[in-house]
Amino acid sequence: MRLGSRRSPMALSQSGDVARLLTERTGRRVEIVGVTTLGDVSREQLTQIGGTGVFVSALRESLLRGEVDFAVHSLKDLPTGAAEGITLAAVPPRDDPRDALVAREGAKLADLPAGARIGTGSPRRAAQLALLRSDVTAVPIRGNANTRLAKVRDGELDAVVLAYAGLARIGHTDLVSEIFEPEDMVPAPGQGALAVECRTDDTELAELLATIDHPATRAAVTAERSLLAALEAGCSAPVGGYATGVAGTERLHLSGVVLGVRATSFQPGVLDVGPAAGRMVVRERGEADAADAIRLGYELAARMLALGAADLMRGENSDRNDAHD
Ligand SMILES: NCc1[nH]cc(CCC(=O)O)c1CC(=O)O
C-alpha cells in the first residue's frame, strides 16, 4: 500500500508511525511516497497563497490521480469543508494536543526578559501568549520546526511556541521548557491528531484503514472542527478548540476560545468579562453525548457568536497557515 506523505521530518515521522500501526493491525506492507506541496515550496506568506489547505491539496491530488493509495496529514491542517471523492478513513489515537514553549536554558514564559521576542506565525498562539504575559512580542516566523528551533538556539528569538506533538515527532521534546495547559492556551482544533484519507470509491482499503481508527479521538476532533467550521462562517478571528471525553461516560466536553487581535494590548487576568462591548476574548464550554459531536461544536459556536465572537476581528484565523510541518 502506498502512503502519500509530505517530506518534512515531522510529516515523515508521523507517516512512519501510521505505516507501522497499519502493518501491525493488518499485516500489510506500507511504502511511504514523499509528495511536495505548495506550502513546502512557496516563499510567500502562506496567507497570501490561499491560506488553509496549501499543505493538503497536493497530497489529495496525488491520491485522486492514483499515485498513492492513501495519505496522512496533520488533522489540524485539514480545511473544514469536505473534499470531493475523498474519505476520512481513520483518525488514529491522538498525541499530546498541547502547545509548548522552547526557550534557552529551560526558561519558562514567566522567566523571559521584559519585552521578550517569541516566534509564532499563529494568531491563536500570539493572542493567548499576550493574555498570559502582556509585555511579550509575538514575532511572525515561517519555516519548519527545525528552522524555528534554530532561531532560538542562535539567539535571534527568545523563544518559540510549537505543538508538543510535532516536537515529539522530530525527537526534540528535550528542548521544551514549558508545556501550556489547554486552559491557559487552548490548542488548535485537531492539534496532535492525524488524518488518514483515501479515495471514497476504494471501499476495500477504507475497511483496512478503519482498523487504526480511534473513535474517542474522532469524536473529539469532530466537535473541535465543527466549532471551527461554524465560527469560520461567522467570524475570522483566531480560534482555539479542545474536546475531551468525560471519564467513564460516552460524553464529550468542548472548550472554545475566540481571540481579538488587539488581545496584545489587553491586560492579563481580565479575561471572562461577559458580553461587554470591546472585550478581546470569548470563552465558552459545553458538553454533549459523543454521538452528538457535530451539534456540540456548532451550538457552542452559536453561543460564542452571540457573545460577540464575530466582532473580535477580521483577518487571519488559523494554525493551518502556520509552520511547514
Ligand atoms: N500547521 C503546521 C503544523 N501542523 C501540525 C503541527 C504539529 C503537530 C500536530 O499538531 O499534530 C504543526 C506545527 C506546529 O503547530 O507546531
The ligand as an SDF file (V2000), in Angstrom:
LIG
                    3D

 16 16  0  0  0  0  0  0  0  0999 V2000
    0.4760   23.9440   10.7740 N   0  0  0  0  0  0  0  0  0  0  0  0
    1.6540   23.2150   10.9440 C   0  0  0  0  0  0  0  0  0  0  0  0
    1.5390   22.0720   11.8590 C   0  0  0  0  0  0  0  0  0  0  0  0
    0.6080   21.1320   11.6290 N   0  0  0  0  0  0  0  0  0  0  0  0
    0.6840   20.2160   12.6510 C   0  0  0  0  0  0  0  0  0  0  0  0
    1.7090   20.6120   13.5020 C   0  0  0  0  0  0  0  0  0  0  0  0
    2.1350   19.9530   14.7270 C   0  0  0  0  0  0  0  0  0  0  0  0
    1.6470   18.5880   15.0110 C   0  0  0  0  0  0  0  0  0  0  0  0
    0.1720   18.4820   15.2610 C   0  0  0  0  0  0  0  0  0  0  0  0
   -0.4990   19.4060   15.7280 O   0  0  0  0  0  0  0  0  0  0  0  0
   -0.3540   17.3930   15.0170 O   0  0  0  0  0  0  0  0  0  0  0  0
    2.2670   21.7740   13.0050 C   0  0  0  0  0  0  0  0  0  0  0  0
    3.3820   22.5390   13.5830 C   0  0  0  0  0  0  0  0  0  0  0  0
    3.0560   23.2440   14.8650 C   0  0  0  0  0  0  0  0  0  0  0  0
    1.9210   23.6910   15.0370 O   0  0  0  0  0  0  0  0  0  0  0  0
    3.9460   23.3950   15.7110 O   0  0  0  0  0  0  0  0  0  0  0  0
  1  2  1  0
  2  3  1  0
  3  4  1  0
  3 12  2  0
  4  5  1  0
  5  6  2  0
  6  7  1  0
  6 12  1  0
  7  8  1  0
  8  9  1  0
  9 10  2  0
  9 11  1  0
 12 13  1  0
 13 14  1  0
 14 15  2  0
 14 16  1  0
M  END
$$$$
